[in-house]
């Protein structure tokens, strides 16, 4: 009886051991499968991240190449600078020619340096938006106008560590502005000349009006004077005419010579003309 019980117990233990081995093998298989799945997932994620990064870089490259602006990236820590091909083309840089922040200010027009440096300093210290215009020498005695816009990157301590931005060639726009300024200046000069002539015409008109009034006054004075003189002359002239008639009637026949008659006739005609006037 005891031997039978030992045999049953041994069989039970053997069964339990076999089941444990099977379960352990299954657990190990599941662990390996999970590890494989996890590794595949990580590879997939890494592959997706790499693909997205590649697509992003490709989009950026296409955007930069299709832009008319030049892109620049400057490290304030290492002094390393990046300039896109379009940026180098705008600045007149030769292949392989180095170009830094200091080089930019060396080639910048002297009249634009202070304002540009002040604008950059205000952006880095007070975070004022950076949008400036300046001239850069791209060849001997040849400057071109550029508009630069950018933004700095600050670290956790508020220290600027990087600046990224773009430049645009605005030389044609500046030329048009110069033409417009010259046109406006010419218009202002014409306007000033017209106003000056208008003032002179107004003064001349006042002078002419005064002269007209003076002429009218002189004409009235003349008319009054002639009227008075005519009256003053007509009164004694009538007496003279009457006297000549009387003389002709009382003059003897011997005195009435041809000369006397001519003289009397002249006196009479002159007196008549004076009386009529």
C-alpha positions as CSV (number, residue, x, y, z in Angstrom):
1,X,0.0,0.0,0.0
2,X,2.8,2.4,0.9
3,X,4.6,1.6,-2.4
4,X,1.4,2.4,-4.3
5,X,1.1,5.8,-2.6
6,X,4.8,6.6,-3.4
7,X,4.2,5.7,-7.0
8,X,1.2,8.1,-7.2
9,X,3.1,10.9,-5.5
10,X,6.0,10.4,-7.9
11,X,3.7,10.6,-10.9
12,X,2.1,13.7,-9.6
13,X,5.5,15.4,-9.1
14,X,6.6,14.4,-12.6
15,X,3.5,15.9,-14.1
16,X,3.9,19.1,-12.2
17,X,7.6,19.3,-13.3
18,X,6.7,18.7,-16.9
19,X,4.0,21.4,-16.8
20,X,6.4,23.9,-15.2
21,X,9.0,23.2,-18.0
22,X,6.4,23.8,-20.7
23,X,5.2,27.0,-19.0
24,X,8.7,28.2,-18.7
25,X,9.5,27.5,-22.3
26,X,6.3,29.3,-23.4
27,X,7.3,32.4,-21.2
28,X,10.7,32.5,-22.7
29,X,9.2,32.3,-26.2
30,X,6.8,35.2,-25.3
31,X,9.7,37.2,-24.0
32,X,11.8,36.7,-27.1
33,X,8.8,37.5,-29.3
34,X,8.2,40.7,-27.3
35,X,11.8,41.7,-27.6
36,X,11.7,41.1,-31.3
37,X,8.5,43.2,-31.6
38,X,10.0,45.9,-29.5
39,X,13.2,46.0,-31.5
40,X,11.3,46.1,-34.8
41,X,9.1,48.9,-33.4
42,X,12.2,50.9,-32.4
43,X,13.8,50.3,-35.8
44,X,10.6,51.4,-37.5
45,X,10.4,54.5,-35.3
46,X,14.0,55.4,-36.1
47,X,13.4,54.8,-39.7
48,X,10.3,57.0,-39.7
49,X,12.2,59.7,-37.8
50,X,15.0,59.6,-40.3
51,X,12.6,59.7,-43.2
52,X,10.8,62.7,-41.7
53,X,14.1,64.4,-41.1
54,X,15.2,63.7,-44.7
55,X,11.9,65.1,-46.0
56,X,12.2,68.2,-43.8
57,X,15.8,68.8,-45.0
58,X,14.7,68.4,-48.5
59,X,11.8,70.8,-48.2
60,X,14.1,73.3,-46.5
61,X,16.7,72.9,-49.3
62,X,14.1,73.3,-52.0
63,X,12.6,76.4,-50.3
64,X,16.0,78.0,-49.9
65,X,17.0,77.3,-53.5
66,X,13.7,78.7,-54.8
67,X,13.9,81.9,-52.7
68,X,15.2,85.1,-54.0
69,X,16.5,85.9,-50.5
70,X,19.7,84.7,-49.1
71,X,19.8,82.7,-45.8
72,X,22.4,83.2,-43.1
73,X,23.0,81.5,-39.8
74,X,25.6,82.9,-37.3
75,X,26.8,81.3,-34.0
76,X,27.5,83.9,-31.4
77,X,29.4,81.3,-29.4
78,X,31.7,79.7,-31.9
79,X,31.7,82.5,-34.5
80,X,30.8,80.0,-37.2
81,X,28.6,81.2,-40.0
82,X,26.5,79.6,-42.7
83,X,25.5,81.4,-45.9
84,X,23.3,79.8,-48.5
85,X,24.4,79.7,-52.1
86,X,21.9,82.5,-52.9
87,X,23.3,84.6,-50.0
88,X,26.8,84.2,-51.3
89,X,25.7,85.1,-54.8
90,X,24.0,88.3,-53.6
91,X,27.1,89.3,-51.6
92,X,29.4,88.7,-54.6
93,X,31.4,86.0,-52.8
94,X,33.7,83.8,-54.8
95,X,33.6,80.0,-54.4
96,X,35.4,79.0,-51.2
97,X,35.7,82.6,-50.0
98,X,35.2,83.0,-46.3
99,X,32.7,85.5,-45.0
100,X,32.1,86.3,-41.4
101,X,30.2,88.8,-39.3
102,X,33.3,91.1,-39.1
103,X,33.8,90.8,-42.9
104,X,30.3,92.1,-43.4
105,X,30.9,95.3,-41.5
106,X,34.2,95.8,-43.2
107,X,32.5,95.7,-46.6
108,X,29.5,97.7,-45.4
109,X,29.2,101.3,-46.4
110,X,30.7,103.6,-43.7
111,X,27.5,105.6,-43.5
112,X,25.5,102.5,-42.6
113,X,27.7,100.8,-40.0
114,X,26.7,102.7,-36.9
115,X,23.0,102.4,-37.5
116,X,23.3,98.6,-38.3
117,X,25.4,97.9,-35.3
118,X,23.0,99.8,-33.1
119,X,20.0,97.9,-34.5
120,X,21.8,94.5,-33.8
121,X,22.7,95.6,-30.3
122,X,19.1,96.6,-29.6
123,X,17.9,93.3,-30.9
124,X,20.3,91.2,-28.8
125,X,19.8,93.3,-25.6
126,X,16.2,94.5,-25.8
127,X,14.9,92.0,-28.3
128,X,13.7,94.7,-30.6
129,X,12.8,93.2,-34.0
130,X,15.8,93.2,-36.4
131,X,14.9,94.8,-39.8
132,X,17.6,97.0,-41.2
133,X,18.8,98.3,-44.6
134,X,22.5,98.8,-45.5
135,X,24.8,99.0,-48.5
136,X,27.5,96.3,-49.1
137,X,30.5,96.6,-51.4
138,X,30.3,93.7,-53.9
139,X,33.0,95.0,-56.3
140,X,35.4,97.9,-56.6
141,X,33.4,101.1,-56.1
142,X,30.2,99.2,-56.4
143,X,27.7,99.0,-53.6
144,X,24.3,97.4,-53.5
145,X,21.4,97.9,-51.1
146,X,20.3,95.0,-48.9
147,X,17.5,94.5,-46.4
148,X,18.4,92.2,-43.5
149,X,15.8,90.6,-41.2
150,X,16.7,88.1,-38.5
151,X,16.0,86.7,-35.1
152,X,18.4,85.7,-32.3
153,X,18.2,82.5,-30.1
154,X,18.7,82.9,-26.4
155,X,19.7,80.3,-23.9
156,X,18.0,79.6,-20.5
157,X,20.0,82.4,-19.0
158,X,18.8,84.9,-21.5
159,X,22.2,85.1,-23.3
160,X,22.0,85.2,-27.1
161,X,23.8,82.3,-28.7
162,X,22.7,82.3,-32.3
163,X,21.2,84.5,-35.0
164,X,19.3,83.4,-38.1
165,X,17.9,85.5,-40.8
166,X,17.8,86.5,-44.5
167,X,18.9,89.3,-46.8
168,X,17.1,90.7,-49.8
169,X,18.6,92.8,-52.6
170,X,16.6,96.0,-52.7
171,X,18.9,98.0,-55.0
172,X,16.2,98.4,-57.7
173,X,13.7,99.5,-55.1
174,X,16.2,102.1,-53.7
175,X,16.8,103.4,-57.3
176,X,13.1,103.9,-57.8
177,X,13.0,105.7,-54.4
178,X,15.8,108.0,-55.6
179,X,13.9,108.7,-58.8
180,X,10.8,109.5,-56.9
181,X,12.7,111.8,-54.5
182,X,14.2,113.7,-57.4
183,X,10.7,113.9,-59.0
184,X,9.2,115.2,-55.8
185,X,12.1,117.7,-55.4
186,X,11.5,119.0,-59.0
187,X,7.8,119.3,-58.3
188,X,8.5,121.2,-55.1
189,X,10.9,123.5,-57.0
190,X,8.3,124.1,-59.7
191,X,5.6,124.7,-57.1
192,X,7.9,127.2,-55.3
193,X,8.6,129.0,-58.6
194,X,4.9,129.1,-59.5
195,X,4.1,130.5,-56.0
196,X,6.9,133.1,-56.4
197,X,5.5,134.1,-59.8
198,X,2.0,134.2,-58.4
199,X,3.2,136.6,-55.7
200,X,5.0,138.8,-58.2
201,X,1.8,138.8,-60.4
202,X,-0.3,139.8,-57.4
203,X,2.1,142.6,-56.6
204,X,2.2,143.6,-60.3
205,X,-1.6,143.5,-60.4
206,X,-1.8,145.8,-57.4
207,X,0.7,148.1,-59.0
208,X,-1.3,148.1,-62.2
209,X,-4.5,148.8,-60.3
210,X,-2.9,151.7,-58.6
211,X,-1.5,153.0,-61.9
212,X,-5.0,152.7,-63.4
213,X,-6.5,154.6,-60.6
214,X,-3.8,157.3,-60.8
215,X,-4.3,157.5,-64.6
216,X,-8.1,157.9,-64.1
217,X,-7.5,160.5,-61.5
218,X,-5.0,162.3,-63.9
219,X,-7.5,162.1,-66.7
220,X,-10.2,163.7,-64.5
221,X,-7.8,166.4,-63.4
222,X,-6.9,167.0,-67.0
223,X,-10.5,167.1,-68.1
224,X,-11.3,169.5,-65.3
225,X,-8.3,171.6,-66.1
226,X,-9.1,171.8,-69.8
227,X,-12.7,172.7,-69.0
228,X,-11.6,175.5,-66.7
229,X,-9.0,176.7,-69.2
230,X,-11.5,176.6,-72.0
231,X,-13.8,178.7,-70.0
232,X,-11.1,181.1,-69.0
233,X,-9.9,181.5,-72.6
234,X,-13.3,181.7,-74.2
235,X,-14.4,184.7,-72.2
236,X,-11.5,187.1,-73.2
237,X,-11.4,185.5,-76.7
238,X,-15.0,186.6,-77.4
239,X,-13.9,190.1,-76.5
240,X,-10.9,189.9,-78.9
241,X,-13.1,188.6,-81.7
242,X,-15.5,191.4,-81.1
243,X,-12.7,193.9,-81.1
244,X,-11.3,192.6,-84.4
245,X,-14.7,193.0,-86.0
246,X,-15.0,196.5,-84.6
247,X,-11.5,197.3,-85.9
248,X,-12.3,196.1,-89.3
249,X,-15.5,198.2,-89.4
250,X,-13.8,201.4,-88.2
251,X,-10.5,201.1,-90.2
252,X,-10.1,203.5,-93.1
253,X,-10.1,202.3,-96.6
254,X,-6.5,203.1,-97.0
255,X,-5.5,201.0,-94.0
256,X,-7.4,197.9,-95.2
257,X,-4.5,196.5,-97.1
258,X,-4.1,193.0,-98.0
259,X,-1.8,192.4,-95.0
260,X,-4.2,193.9,-92.5
261,X,-7.0,191.7,-93.8
262,X,-4.9,188.6,-93.6
263,X,-3.9,189.5,-90.0
264,X,-7.4,190.1,-88.9
265,X,-8.5,186.8,-90.5
266,X,-5.8,184.9,-88.7
267,X,-6.9,186.4,-85.4
268,X,-10.5,185.6,-86.1
269,X,-9.7,181.9,-87.0
270,X,-7.5,181.4,-83.9
271,X,-10.2,182.9,-81.7
272,X,-12.9,180.7,-83.2
273,X,-10.8,177.6,-82.7
274,X,-10.0,178.6,-79.1
275,X,-13.7,179.3,-78.4
276,X,-14.8,175.9,-79.8
277,X,-12.2,174.0,-77.7
